[in-house]
């Protein structure tokens, strides 16, 4: 990343603005003069010349006007503060500024960034309804402060980010062995086959009590498969339409669920004796489409649905309570993130104690979990025998709580899905790896971006026209750059021209390291590529020292998020669903299918 080329940008922009005025005057004079000459018979200024000058000058004048409008639309009245900040903390010596001036400059920059993200989140939320107005405003403020702390200090453009993500995609594929599909031999070599409680033959339900079967077979693959269908069904017509796009047959199956005898489905419906009413006659009325899609995808009859409630309150969840005849269980389905309230809850990453008594226990004995999820869980605190989490975020609870849930909670993660690996520490690791990739990459940005753009266009026009070698990063990277990308070391960033200001604050980094020995030496795959002892992740220092920026008590910074849950994880029992390249056999065990 050659940031030195940006130093001349202000002078180039100033020169361009000066020429912009000159161009506008020139085109106006050309139009006026050509009109005058065309009206004077003594000059041989024909019709063809007149039209060409008028058209060309008019087109150029329109472009000048559009460019001027674009400058006005993108005018940033706080640009001088941002320019002074990056100039002081990135590109020049800070000695010419006093400590008080530095502190004021950093405070202005953080306030600007917080206000910007607050506006973005408020536009996303749109309305504050009375029951949850205060909670939602507080959540918006906390999330805006976290985003400002995470994103305000890196001087990289959007194109830099896109380029860095392309490089990190190559890096990730190399880490997992070059393919997201797992070699079947790795599965046999690196795991012990378990069939007693996962794939064993299901017992006769009529000879055992449902509670006994649940205790013994709660991890059976058929039960997990059934509950996965319920989770997908809980997203209603949105998920159903996405899966069955432009499918008239699928739409007709929804109409079969409608009935003129029923009213439109309300927001809240419950009947623990006979089950709720089915959807009404109009697919667009109330929640008819949602309930019809839920019944179609889950395979349940409406009599088996006891509770169907949509919640618009903050820190609450949309839930369905159903009777599943297949697994002989009463299942409480809590829908995942779909609306703005649930998205805000997901972004509240500050950890909180789960139980009231955790406030008085020593830190190593507390149950700590994701703050937003804790508040939702308190509204769903009825006793549940077993819990099945599908695609939970990767940093929900501390180690003690994770081990405590081993006997009643199983989390399912599919393939390369990013949600199961999402957390504040992994976002900091991504931030550091992105900066490192931009620093060590030897490919110019135009070459890499143009190659991916051409590859995208060719693939869109026709699969036959796709050229895989146009943007082949592996072919363009030098051996030295490949070696550095496979084993990122943040000293490469600190020793670069842009990393001088970052290196000065290297000692202030908390909850992260500059280098992680994370890769297995051989037989890497998506199933097993990382050393189990590599628990810490990369974290890049900030250009602003803590001596300059003293965090206010109410500001929710990344340091506070990491200190509240330093080693966040999902439940201790995780089912990782992977694709394997072929079927395989184990001697003495029935054949498993991929």
Secondary structure, DSSP 4 states (H G I P E B T S, - for coil): --GGGGGGHHHHHHHHHHHHHHHHHHHHHHHHHHHHHHH-TTS---HHHHHHHHHHHHHHHHHHHHHHHHHHHT--TTHHHHHHHHIIIIIS-GGGS-HHHHHHHHHHHHHHHHHHHHHHHHHHH----GGGHHHHHHHHHHHHHHHHHHHSS----HHHHHHHHHHHHHHHHHHTTT-SSBPHHHHHHHS----SSSSSPPPPGGGS-HHHHHHHHTT-HHHHHHHHHHHHHTTHHHHHHHHTTT-HHHHHHHHTT--TTSPPP-SEEE-TTT------S-TTSTTHHHHHHHHHHHT--GGGEEEEE---STT---EEEEEETTTTEEEEEE--S-SHHHHHHHH---EEESSGGGGTS-GGG--EEEHHHHHHHHTT-S--S-EEEES--S-SB-HHHHHHGGGTEEEEEETT-SGGG-SHHHHHHHHHHHHHHHHH--S-HHHHHHHHHHHHHHHHH-GGG--TTTT-HHHHS-HHHHHHHHT-BTHHHHTSGGGHHHHTTGGG--S-BSB---B-SSS--SSS-B-TT----B-PPPSS-TTT----TT---HHHHHHHSTT-B--S-EEEE--BSS-EEETTEEEE--
